[in-house]
Amino acid sequence: MKTVLFVTHRQKHCGVYEFGKQVFRALSGSTKYKFVSAECDSLDELLESIKTHRPDVIIYNYHPSVMPWACTRISKGVYRNNLTGIKIVQIGLIHEVTQQVADTATAYRNTWILGRSPKKVNSLFDFYIAADPTLLLKNSLVFKTGRLVPEYTKVSPPPPIFTVGSFGFATPKKGFEKIVQKVQEEFDEAVIRINMPSADFGDKDGARAKAIAEQCRKGIYKKGIQLKVSHDFFTDAQLLEFLAGNSMNVFMYEDTGGRGISSAVDNALAVKRPVAVTRCPMFRHILSAHPTVCIDDSSLKTIFNNGFAPLQKIVTYWDRAHLVWDYERILDNAFRSAAHPVKRERGVIQKLKFFRNRVFTLPDTSFTWLRNTDAAAKDNLTLPVAADYTPVTLPQGTGLNRILDDEARALYELATQKLLASVPLTMTKKMARANVQQAFVFDTVYRLRQNFQKPKVLCVGSYEDTASMTLQKMGFEVEDIDPMINFSLQEFYTRPSTVKQSYDIIFSTSVIEHDPDDESFIKCVAGLLAPGGYAVLTCDYNDGWRPGDPKPDVDARLYTKADLEKRLLSYTSDCELVDAPRWECPNPDFLYQGKYRYTFATFVVQKKLQ
């Protein structure tokens, strides 16, 4: 069992310390890795911990304000000369992470730059972990986890008088005064409870906390409003009791950008009281809740009346078991990629076999017909679309296993138009002749879902999948997985909460050809399908292609009739084609990058009833 040294600074009244403490406590339950903790305030203390524990990897609970000694000493390679005889992988658990920070993070070790000679990059860590579920994983050095919501099992009755609670260190722009103002705008009688302890970094004597408290008191102008301010540094249990003692908990931060996610909300979510927040980016991980929990868009009364239900789905997987799973798979990938560095040349990924679980997380500028973040973000903000749609009438002798050529483009034109009407920006940014795949998948999933009363549907490779986006806009539930937004299919299969043999429909548009390990891909799909369930896949296809022949750089292979008819089906004995296939295509009609000629094929199977 490999040893992981979890390094943090010595105990302080500090949010970074408290967050790291909670994370380490959860990770201590791992049965795959041995986690040991070390509180270090100097390089000498770190070196002593390394000699004592002889770790295989070090995770730093890092923030420059609490670990300044690490900024200059480690990055200059002071102890990178194998002082302990161990090749140590270093990972930074970073707190103030944004998408830009994640995208531009670099590693200390050798880095390939556009095919030139290796160049040393003087960065702090080999890899990075961000506890930000909203992060897009465009950088192979950056991993992400869900949040950690503490366990709280007590069921406490709500207070007799409507009570609004909040807490936090008295750092700038926490908006405590705004809470006082907002409560009085909506209520004539209420209790406001705020706890602001002193902070060892920035407000050690508590002067700022007391000053803010005084401003809050001065802001009270209604007789029926009671303000109770405390300055206690709660234990974990005491903090949860404080939050559970409120009718709802409110956070009105004013930060506009450049910050990580607030951990204050994690504790508020634990007690399952309604939560209201501003549109501050530090709350970006819960702003997708529906109905909204954003106070900029709704009232306190409405958010309170909606209860905790809008947040329940978001926080379902933010528990200890899922965090341990997150860290275990991150460490697995970090060890694998550290042992086998990837050579990247003009966006091309080499040695794909070492990145089976993270191949899609690497940005590839040539693969733009499936990726356009800005367009999808704008499409997702638009209103829902009508749920009415009539699947195309399939001509006599035409089934679901076929070639998607010009004949298919004409057949599925109405489906294409539905996608264009639902997510126009994303659709128009893609290659028009490739959209027949999305149209086929959308039409087929819509067709098959009518065989079930309330189907459980999974989209594999969902990042900017217009079929998935449209189905969800029509009001249908679709579970999305994609290494760009969460994890690969293989990772999802091992997730603690994943229920095998439970999905009625699994669909994937032009994904399987990019996975170096399509055997495990098919086995995972088959293992997730419920008896009688359907898998709907499309792929890049050329029956004349053979390994070693030219192909798009982003593809691990092009598929042939033998692949679809024999090889893929051989990976599972539980699935069979839904109809007789028509995969003959002597003249492929799709040209990619002006030099790769192929077409698209569908692969639709049903799991046998047991």
Secondary structure as a PSIPRED ss2 file (coil, helix, strand):
# PSIPRED VFORMAT (PSIPRED V4.0)

   1 M C   1.000  0.000  0.000
   2 K C   1.000  0.000  0.000
   3 T E   0.000  0.000  1.000
   4 V E   0.000  0.000  1.000
   5 L E   0.000  0.000  1.000
   6 F E   0.000  0.000  1.000
   7 V E   0.000  0.000  1.000
   8 T E   0.000  0.000  1.000
   9 H C   1.000  0.000  0.000
  10 R C   1.000  0.000  0.000
  11 Q C   1.000  0.000  0.000
  12 K C   1.000  0.000  0.000
  13 H C   1.000  0.000  0.000
  14 C C   1.000  0.000  0.000
  15 G H   0.000  1.000  0.000
  16 V H   0.000  1.000  0.000
  17 Y H   0.000  1.000  0.000
  18 E H   0.000  1.000  0.000
  19 F H   0.000  1.000  0.000
  20 G H   0.000  1.000  0.000
  21 K H   0.000  1.000  0.000
  22 Q H   0.000  1.000  0.000
  23 V H   0.000  1.000  0.000
  24 F H   0.000  1.000  0.000
  25 R H   0.000  1.000  0.000
  26 A H   0.000  1.000  0.000
  27 L H   0.000  1.000  0.000
  28 S C   1.000  0.000  0.000
  29 G C   1.000  0.000  0.000
  30 S C   1.000  0.000  0.000
  31 T C   1.000  0.000  0.000
  32 K C   1.000  0.000  0.000
  33 Y C   1.000  0.000  0.000
  34 K E   0.000  0.000  1.000
  35 F E   0.000  0.000  1.000
  36 V E   0.000  0.000  1.000
  37 S E   0.000  0.000  1.000
  38 A E   0.000  0.000  1.000
  39 E E   0.000  0.000  1.000
  40 C C   1.000  0.000  0.000
  41 D C   1.000  0.000  0.000
  42 S C   1.000  0.000  0.000
  43 L H   0.000  1.000  0.000
  44 D H   0.000  1.000  0.000
  45 E H   0.000  1.000  0.000
  46 L H   0.000  1.000  0.000
  47 L H   0.000  1.000  0.000
  48 E H   0.000  1.000  0.000
  49 S H   0.000  1.000  0.000
  50 I H   0.000  1.000  0.000
  51 K H   0.000  1.000  0.000
  52 T H   0.000  1.000  0.000
  53 H H   0.000  1.000  0.000
  54 R C   1.000  0.000  0.000
  55 P C   1.000  0.000  0.000
  56 D C   1.000  0.000  0.000
  57 V E   0.000  0.000  1.000
  58 I E   0.000  0.000  1.000
  59 I E   0.000  0.000  1.000
  60 Y E   0.000  0.000  1.000
  61 N E   0.000  0.000  1.000
  62 Y E   0.000  0.000  1.000
  63 H C   1.000  0.000  0.000
  64 P C   1.000  0.000  0.000
  65 S C   1.000  0.000  0.000
  66 V C   1.000  0.000  0.000
  67 M C   1.000  0.000  0.000
  68 P H   0.000  1.000  0.000
  69 W H   0.000  1.000  0.000
  70 A H   0.000  1.000  0.000
  71 C H   0.000  1.000  0.000
  72 T H   0.000  1.000  0.000
  73 R H   0.000  1.000  0.000
  74 I C   1.000  0.000  0.000
  75 S C   1.000  0.000  0.000
  76 K C   1.000  0.000  0.000
  77 G C   1.000  0.000  0.000
  78 V C   1.000  0.000  0.000
  79 Y C   1.000  0.000  0.000
  80 R C   1.000  0.000  0.000
  81 N C   1.000  0.000  0.000
  82 N C   1.000  0.000  0.000
  83 L C   1.000  0.000  0.000
  84 T C   1.000  0.000  0.000
  85 G C   1.000  0.000  0.000
  86 I C   1.000  0.000  0.000
  87 K C   1.000  0.000  0.000
  88 I C   1.000  0.000  0.000
  89 V E   0.000  0.000  1.000
  90 Q E   0.000  0.000  1.000
  91 I E   0.000  0.000  1.000
  92 G E   0.000  0.000  1.000
  93 L E   0.000  0.000  1.000
  94 I E   0.000  0.000  1.000
  95 H C   1.000  0.000  0.000
  96 E C   1.000  0.000  0.000
  97 V C   1.000  0.000  0.000
  98 T C   1.000  0.000  0.000
  99 Q H   0.000  1.000  0.000
 100 Q H   0.000  1.000  0.000
 101 V H   0.000  1.000  0.000
 102 A H   0.000  1.000  0.000
 103 D H   0.000  1.000  0.000
 104 T H   0.000  1.000  0.000
 105 A C   1.000  0.000  0.000
 106 T C   1.000  0.000  0.000
 107 A C   1.000  0.000  0.000
 108 Y C   1.000  0.000  0.000
 109 R C   1.000  0.000  0.000
 110 N E   0.000  0.000  1.000
 111 T E   0.000  0.000  1.000
 112 W C   1.000  0.000  0.000
 113 I C   1.000  0.000  0.000
 114 L C   1.000  0.000  0.000
 115 G C   1.000  0.000  0.000
 116 R C   1.000  0.000  0.000
 117 S C   1.000  0.000  0.000
 118 P C   1.000  0.000  0.000
 119 K E   0.000  0.000  1.000
 120 K E   0.000  0.000  1.000
 121 V C   1.000  0.000  0.000
 122 N C   1.000  0.000  0.000
 123 S C   1.000  0.000  0.000
 124 L C   1.000  0.000  0.000
 125 F C   1.000  0.000  0.000
 126 D C   1.000  0.000  0.000
 127 F E   0.000  0.000  1.000
 128 Y E   0.000  0.000  1.000
 129 I E   0.000  0.000  1.000
 130 A E   0.000  0.000  1.000
 131 A C   1.000  0.000  0.000
 132 D C   1.000  0.000  0.000
 133 P C   1.000  0.000  0.000
 134 T C   1.000  0.000  0.000
 135 L C   1.000  0.000  0.000
 136 L C   1.000  0.000  0.000
 137 L C   1.000  0.000  0.000
 138 K C   1.000  0.000  0.000
 139 N C   1.000  0.000  0.000
 140 S C   1.000  0.000  0.000
 141 L C   1.000  0.000  0.000
 142 V E   0.000  0.000  1.000
 143 F E   0.000  0.000  1.000
 144 K E   0.000  0.000  1.000
 145 T C   1.000  0.000  0.000
 146 G C   1.000  0.000  0.000
 147 R C   1.000  0.000  0.000
 148 L C   1.000  0.000  0.000
 149 V C   1.000  0.000  0.000
 150 P C   1.000  0.000  0.000
 151 E C   1.000  0.000  0.000
 152 Y C   1.000  0.000  0.000
 153 T C   1.000  0.000  0.000
 154 K C   1.000  0.000  0.000
 155 V C   1.000  0.000  0.000
 156 S C   1.000  0.000  0.000
 157 P C   1.000  0.000  0.000
 158 P C   1.000  0.000  0.000
 159 P C   1.000  0.000  0.000
 160 P C   1.000  0.000  0.000
 161 I C   1.000  0.000  0.000
 162 F C   1.000  0.000  0.000
 163 T E   0.000  0.000  1.000
 164 V E   0.000  0.000  1.000
 165 G E   0.000  0.000  1.000
 166 S E   0.000  0.000  1.000
 167 F E   0.000  0.000  1.000
 168 G C   1.000  0.000  0.000
 169 F C   1.000  0.000  0.000
 170 A C   1.000  0.000  0.000
 171 T C   1.000  0.000  0.000
 172 P C   1.000  0.000  0.000
 173 K C   1.000  0.000  0.000
 174 K C   1.000  0.000  0.000
 175 G C   1.000  0.000  0.000
 176 F H   0.000  1.000  0.000
 177 E H   0.000  1.000  0.000
 178 K H   0.000  1.000  0.000
 179 I H   0.000  1.000  0.000
 180 V H   0.000  1.000  0.000
 181 Q H   0.000  1.000  0.000
 182 K H   0.000  1.000  0.000
 183 V H   0.000  1.000  0.000
 184 Q H   0.000  1.000  0.000
 185 E H   0.000  1.000  0.000
 186 E H   0.000  1.000  0.000
 187 F C   1.000  0.000  0.000
 188 D C   1.000  0.000  0.000
 189 E C   1.000  0.000  0.000
 190 A E   0.000  0.000  1.000
 191 V E   0.000  0.000  1.000
 192 I E   0.000  0.000  1.000
 193 R E   0.000  0.000  1.000
 194 I E   0.000  0.000  1.000
 195 N E   0.000  0.000  1.000
 196 M C   1.000  0.000  0.000
 197 P C   1.000  0.000  0.000
 198 S C   1.000  0.000  0.000
 199 A E   0.000  0.000  1.000
 200 D C   1.000  0.000  0.000
 201 F C   1.000  0.000  0.000
 202 G C   1.000  0.000  0.000
 203 D E   0.000  0.000  1.000
 204 K C   1.000  0.000  0.000
 205 D C   1.000  0.000  0.000
 206 G C   1.000  0.000  0.000
 207 A H   0.000  1.000  0.000
 208 R H   0.000  1.000  0.000
 209 A H   0.000  1.000  0.000
 210 K H   0.000  1.000  0.000
 211 A H   0.000  1.000  0.000
 212 I H   0.000  1.000  0.000
 213 A H   0.000  1.000  0.000
 214 E H   0.000  1.000  0.000
 215 Q H   0.000  1.000  0.000
 216 C H   0.000  1.000  0.000
 217 R H   0.000  1.000  0.000
 218 K H   0.000  1.000  0.000
 219 G C   1.000  0.000  0.000
 220 I C   1.000  0.000  0.000
 221 Y C   1.000  0.000  0.000
 222 K C   1.000  0.000  0.000
 223 K C   1.000  0.000  0.000
 224 G C   1.000  0.000  0.000
 225 I E   0.000  0.000  1.000
 226 Q E   0.000  0.000  1.000
 227 L E   0.000  0.000  1.000
 228 K E   0.000  0.000  1.000
 229 V E   0.000  0.000  1.000
 230 S E   0.000  0.000  1.000
 231 H C   1.000  0.000  0.000
 232 D C   1.000  0.000  0.000
 233 F C   1.000  0.000  0.000
 234 F C   1.000  0.000  0.000
 235 T C   1.000  0.000  0.000
 236 D H   0.000  1.000  0.000
 237 A H   0.000  1.000  0.000
 238 Q H   0.000  1.000  0.000
 239 L H   0.000  1.000  0.000
 240 L H   0.000  1.000  0.000
 241 E H   0.000  1.000  0.000
 242 F H   0.000  1.000  0.000
 243 L H   0.000  1.000  0.000
 244 A H   0.000  1.000  0.000
 245 G C   1.000  0.000  0.000
 246 N C   1.000  0.000  0.000
 247 S C   1.000  0.000  0.000
 248 M E   0.000  0.000  1.000
 249 N E   0.000  0.000  1.000
 250 V E   0.000  0.000  1.000
 251 F E   0.000  0.000  1.000
 252 M C   1.000  0.000  0.000
 253 Y C   1.000  0.000  0.000
 254 E C   1.000  0.000  0.000
 255 D C   1.000  0.000  0.000
 256 T C   1.000  0.000  0.000
 257 G C   1.000  0.000  0.000
 258 G C   1.000  0.000  0.000
 259 R C   1.000  0.000  0.000
 260 G C   1.000  0.000  0.000
 261 I C   1.000  0.000  0.000
 262 S C   1.000  0.000  0.000
 263 S C   1.000  0.000  0.000
 264 A H   0.000  1.000  0.000
 265 V H   0.000  1.000  0.000
 266 D H   0.000  1.000  0.000
 267 N H   0.000  1.000  0.000
 268 A H   0.000  1.000  0.000
 269 L H   0.000  1.000  0.000
 270 A H   0.000  1.000  0.000
 271 V C   1.000  0.000  0.000
 272 K C   1.000  0.000  0.000
 273 R C   1.000  0.000  0.000
 274 P C   1.000  0.000  0.000
 275 V E   0.000  0.000  1.000
 276 A E   0.000  0.000  1.000
 277 V E   0.000  0.000  1.000
 278 T C   1.000  0.000  0.000
 279 R C   1.000  0.000  0.000
 280 C C   1.000  0.000  0.000
 281 P H   0.000  1.000  0.000
 282 M H   0.000  1.000  0.000
 283 F H   0.000  1.000  0.000
 284 R C   1.000  0.000  0.000
 285 H C   1.000  0.000  0.000
 286 I C   1.000  0.000  0.000
 287 L C   1.000  0.000  0.000
 288 S C   1.000  0.000  0.000
 289 A C   1.000  0.000  0.000
 290 H C   1.000  0.000  0.000
 291 P C   1.000  0.000  0.000
 292 T C   1.000  0.000  0.000
 293 V C   1.000  0.000  0.000
 294 C E   0.000  0.000  1.000
 295 I C   1.000  0.000  0.000
 296 D C   1.000  0.000  0.000
 297 D C   1.000  0.000  0.000
 298 S C   1.000  0.000  0.000
 299 S C   1.000  0.000  0.000
 300 L H   0.000  1.000  0.000
 301 K H   0.000  1.000  0.000
 302 T H   0.000  1.000  0.000
 303 I H   0.000  1.000  0.000
 304 F H   0.000  1.000  0.000
 305 N H   0.000  1.000  0.000
 306 N H   0.000  1.000  0.000
 307 G C   1.000  0.000  0.000
 308 F C   1.000  0.000  0.000
 309 A H   0.000  1.000  0.000
 310 P H   0.000  1.000  0.000
 311 L H   0.000  1.000  0.000
 312 Q H   0.000  1.000  0.000
 313 K H   0.000  1.000  0.000
 314 I H   0.000  1.000  0.000
 315 V H   0.000  1.000  0.000
 316 T C   1.000  0.000  0.000
 317 Y C   1.000  0.000  0.000
 318 W C   1.000  0.000  0.000
 319 D C   1.000  0.000  0.000
 320 R H   0.000  1.000  0.000
 321 A H   0.000  1.000  0.000
 322 H H   0.000  1.000  0.000
 323 L H   0.000  1.000  0.000
 324 V H   0.000  1.000  0.000
 325 W H   0.000  1.000  0.000
 326 D H   0.000  1.000  0.000
 327 Y H   0.000  1.000  0.000
 328 E H   0.000  1.000  0.000
 329 R H   0.000  1.000  0.000
 330 I H   0.000  1.000  0.000
 331 L H   0.000  1.000  0.000
 332 D H   0.000  1.000  0.000
 333 N H   0.000  1.000  0.000
 334 A H   0.000  1.000  0.000
 335 F H   0.000  1.000  0.000
 336 R H   0.000  1.000  0.000
 337 S H   0.000  1.000  0.000
 338 A H   0.000  1.000  0.000
 339 A H   0.000  1.000  0.000
 340 H C   1.000  0.000  0.000
 341 P C   1.000  0.000  0.000
 342 V C   1.000  0.000  0.000
 343 K C   1.000  0.000  0.000
 344 R E   0.000  0.000  1.000
 345 E E   0.000  0.000  1.000
 346 R C   1.000  0.000  0.000
 347 G C   1.000  0.000  0.000
 348 V E   0.000  0.000  1.000
 349 I E   0.000  0.000  1.000
 350 Q C   1.000  0.000  0.000
 351 K C   1.000  0.000  0.000
 352 L H   0.000  1.000  0.000
 353 K H   0.000  1.000  0.000
 354 F H   0.000  1.000  0.000
 355 F H   0.000  1.000  0.000
 356 R C   1.000  0.000  0.000
 357 N C   1.000  0.000  0.000
 358 R C   1.000  0.000  0.000
 359 V H   0.000  1.000  0.000
 360 F H   0.000  1.000  0.000
 361 T H   0.000  1.000  0.000
 362 L C   1.000  0.000  0.000
 363 P C   1.000  0.000  0.000
 364 D C   1.000  0.000  0.000
 365 T C   1.000  0.000  0.000
 366 S C   1.000  0.000  0.000
 367 F C   1.000  0.000  0.000
 368 T H   0.000  1.000  0.000
 369 W H   0.000  1.000  0.000
 370 L H   0.000  1.000  0.000
 371 R C   1.000  0.000  0.000
 372 N C   1.000  0.000  0.000
 373 T H   0.000  1.000  0.000
 374 D H   0.000  1.000  0.000
 375 A H   0.000  1.000  0.000
 376 A H   0.000  1.000  0.000
 377 A H   0.000  1.000  0.000
 378 K H   0.000  1.000  0.000
 379 D H   0.000  1.000  0.000
 380 N H   0.000  1.000  0.000
 381 L C   1.000  0.000  0.000
 382 T C   1.000  0.000  0.000
 383 L C   1.000  0.000  0.000
 384 P C   1.000  0.000  0.000
 385 V C   1.000  0.000  0.000
 386 A C   1.000  0.000  0.000
 387 A C   1.000  0.000  0.000
 388 D C   1.000  0.000  0.000
 389 Y C   1.000  0.000  0.000
 390 T C   1.000  0.000  0.000
 391 P C   1.000  0.000  0.000
 392 V C   1.000  0.000  0.000
 393 T C   1.000  0.000  0.000
 394 L C   1.000  0.000  0.000
 395 P C   1.000  0.000  0.000
 396 Q C   1.000  0.000  0.000
 397 G C   1.000  0.000  0.000
 398 T C   1.000  0.000  0.000
 399 G C   1.000  0.000  0.000
 400 L C   1.000  0.000  0.000
 401 N C   1.000  0.000  0.000
 402 R E   0.000  0.000  1.000
 403 I E   0.000  0.000  1.000
 404 L C   1.000  0.000  0.000
 405 D C   1.000  0.000  0.000
 406 D H   0.000  1.000  0.000
 407 E H   0.000  1.000  0.000
 408 A H   0.000  1.000  0.000
 409 R H   0.000  1.000  0.000
 410 A H   0.000  1.000  0.000
 411 L H   0.000  1.000  0.000
 412 Y C   1.000  0.000  0.000
 413 E H   0.000  1.000  0.000
 414 L H   0.000  1.000  0.000
 415 A H   0.000  1.000  0.000
 416 T H   0.000  1.000  0.000
 417 Q H   0.000  1.000  0.000
 418 K H   0.000  1.000  0.000
 419 L H   0.000  1.000  0.000
 420 L H   0.000  1.000  0.000
 421 A H   0.000  1.000  0.000
 422 S H   0.000  1.000  0.000
 423 V C   1.000  0.000  0.000
 424 P H   0.000  1.000  0.000
 425 L H   0.000  1.000  0.000
 426 T H   0.000  1.000  0.000
 427 M H   0.000  1.000  0.000
 428 T H   0.000  1.000  0.000
 429 K H   0.000  1.000  0.000
 430 K C   1.000  0.000  0.000
 431 M C   1.000  0.000  0.000
 432 A H   0.000  1.000  0.000
 433 R H   0.000  1.000  0.000
 434 A H   0.000  1.000  0.000
 435 N H   0.000  1.000  0.000
 436 V H   0.000  1.000  0.000
 437 Q H   0.000  1.000  0.000
 438 Q H   0.000  1.000  0.000
 439 A H   0.000  1.000  0.000
 440 F H   0.000  1.000  0.000
 441 V H   0.000  1.000  0.000
 442 F H   0.000  1.000  0.000
 443 D H   0.000  1.000  0.000
 444 T H   0.000  1.000  0.000
 445 V H   0.000  1.000  0.000
 446 Y H   0.000  1.000  0.000
 447 R H   0.000  1.000  0.000
 448 L H   0.000  1.000  0.000
 449 R H   0.000  1.000  0.000
 450 Q C   1.000  0.000  0.000
 451 N C   1.000  0.000  0.000
 452 F C   1.000  0.000  0.000
 453 Q C   1.000  0.000  0.000
 454 K C   1.000  0.000  0.000
 455 P C   1.000  0.000  0.000
 456 K C   1.000  0.000  0.000
 457 V E   0.000  0.000  1.000
 458 L E   0.000  0.000  1.000
 459 C E   0.000  0.000  1.000
 460 V E   0.000  0.000  1.000
 461 G C   1.000  0.000  0.000
 462 S C   1.000  0.000  0.000
 463 Y C   1.000  0.000  0.000
 464 E C   1.000  0.000  0.000
 465 D C   1.000  0.000  0.000
 466 T H   0.000  1.000  0.000
 467 A H   0.000  1.000  0.000
 468 S H   0.000  1.000  0.000
 469 M H   0.000  1.000  0.000
 470 T H   0.000  1.000  0.000
 471 L H   0.000  1.000  0.000
 472 Q H   0.000  1.000  0.000
 473 K H   0.000  1.000  0.000
 474 M C   1.000  0.000  0.000
 475 G C   1.000  0.000  0.000
 476 F C   1.000  0.000  0.000
 477 E C   1.000  0.000  0.000
 478 V C   1.000  0.000  0.000
 479 E E   0.000  0.000  1.000
 480 D E   0.000  0.000  1.000
 481 I E   0.000  0.000  1.000
 482 D C   1.000  0.000  0.000
 483 P C   1.000  0.000  0.000
 484 M C   1.000  0.000  0.000
 485 I C   1.000  0.000  0.000
 486 N C   1.000  0.000  0.000
 487 F C   1.000  0.000  0.000
 488 S C   1.000  0.000  0.000
 489 L H   0.000  1.000  0.000
 490 Q H   0.000  1.000  0.000
 491 E H   0.000  1.000  0.000
 492 F H   0.000  1.000  0.000
 493 Y H   0.000  1.000  0.000
 494 T H   0.000  1.000  0.000
 495 R C   1.000  0.000  0.000
 496 P C   1.000  0.000  0.000
 497 S C   1.000  0.000  0.000
 498 T C   1.000  0.000  0.000
 499 V C   1.000  0.000  0.000
 500 K C   1.000  0.000  0.000
 501 Q C   1.000  0.000  0.000
 502 S C   1.000  0.000  0.000
 503 Y E   0.000  0.000  1.000
 504 D E   0.000  0.000  1.000
 505 I E   0.000  0.000  1.000
 506 I E   0.000  0.000  1.000
 507 F E   0.000  0.000  1.000
 508 S E   0.000  0.000  1.000
 509 T C   1.000  0.000  0.000
 510 S C   1.000  0.000  0.000
 511 V C   1.000  0.000  0.000
 512 I H   0.000  1.000  0.000
 513 E H   0.000  1.000  0.000
 514 H H   0.000  1.000  0.000
 515 D C   1.000  0.000  0.000
 516 P C   1.000  0.000  0.000
 517 D C   1.000  0.000  0.000
 518 D H   0.000  1.000  0.000
 519 E H   0.000  1.000  0.000
 520 S H   0.000  1.000  0.000
 521 F H   0.000  1.000  0.000
 522 I H   0.000  1.000  0.000
 523 K H   0.000  1.000  0.000
 524 C H   0.000  1.000  0.000
 525 V H   0.000  1.000  0.000
 526 A H   0.000  1.000  0.000
 527 G H   0.000  1.000  0.000
 528 L H   0.000  1.000  0.000
 529 L E   0.000  0.000  1.000
 530 A E   0.000  0.000  1.000
 531 P E   0.000  0.000  1.000
 532 G E   0.000  0.000  1.000
 533 G E   0.000  0.000  1.000
 534 Y E   0.000  0.000  1.000
 535 A E   0.000  0.000  1.000
 536 V E   0.000  0.000  1.000
 537 L E   0.000  0.000  1.000
 538 T E   0.000  0.000  1.000
 539 C E   0.000  0.000  1.000
 540 D E   0.000  0.000  1.000
 541 Y E   0.000  0.000  1.000
 542 N C   1.000  0.000  0.000
 543 D C   1.000  0.000  0.000
 544 G C   1.000  0.000  0.000
 545 W C   1.000  0.000  0.000
 546 R C   1.000  0.000  0.000
 547 P C   1.000  0.000  0.000
 548 G C   1.000  0.000  0.000
 549 D C   1.000  0.000  0.000
 550 P C   1.000  0.000  0.000
 551 K C   1.000  0.000  0.000
 552 P C   1.000  0.000  0.000
 553 D C   1.000  0.000  0.000
 554 V C   1.000  0.000  0.000
 555 D C   1.000  0.000  0.000
 556 A C   1.000  0.000  0.000
 557 R C   1.000  0.000  0.000
 558 L C   1.000  0.000  0.000
 559 Y E   0.000  0.000  1.000
 560 T C   1.000  0.000  0.000
 561 K H   0.000  1.000  0.000
 562 A H   0.000  1.000  0.000
 563 D H   0.000  1.000  0.000
 564 L H   0.000  1.000  0.000
 565 E H   0.000  1.000  0.000
 566 K H   0.000  1.000  0.000
 567 R H   0.000  1.000  0.000
 568 L H   0.000  1.000  0.000
 569 L H   0.000  1.000  0.000
 570 S H   0.000  1.000  0.000
 571 Y C   1.000  0.000  0.000
 572 T C   1.000  0.000  0.000
 573 S C   1.000  0.000  0.000
 574 D C   1.000  0.000  0.000
 575 C E   0.000  0.000  1.000
 576 E E   0.000  0.000  1.000
 577 L E   0.000  0.000  1.000
 578 V C   1.000  0.000  0.000
 579 D C   1.000  0.000  0.000
 580 A C   1.000  0.000  0.000
 581 P C   1.000  0.000  0.000
 582 R E   0.000  0.000  1.000
 583 W C   1.000  0.000  0.000
 584 E C   1.000  0.000  0.000
 585 C C   1.000  0.000  0.000
 586 P C   1.000  0.000  0.000
 587 N C   1.000  0.000  0.000
 588 P C   1.000  0.000  0.000
 589 D C   1.000  0.000  0.000
 590 F E   0.000  0.000  1.000
 591 L E   0.000  0.000  1.000
 592 Y E   0.000  0.000  1.000
 593 Q C   1.000  0.000  0.000
 594 G C   1.000  0.000  0.000
 595 K C   1.000  0.000  0.000
 596 Y E   0.000  0.000  1.000
 597 R E   0.000  0.000  1.000
 598 Y E   0.000  0.000  1.000
 599 T E   0.000  0.000  1.000
 600 F E   0.000  0.000  1.000
 601 A E   0.000  0.000  1.000
 602 T E   0.000  0.000  1.000
 603 F E   0.000  0.000  1.000
 604 V E   0.000  0.000  1.000
 605 V E   0.000  0.000  1.000
 606 Q E   0.000  0.000  1.000
 607 K E   0.000  0.000  1.000
 608 K C   1.000  0.000  0.000
 609 L C   1.000  0.000  0.000
 610 Q C   1.000  0.000  0.000
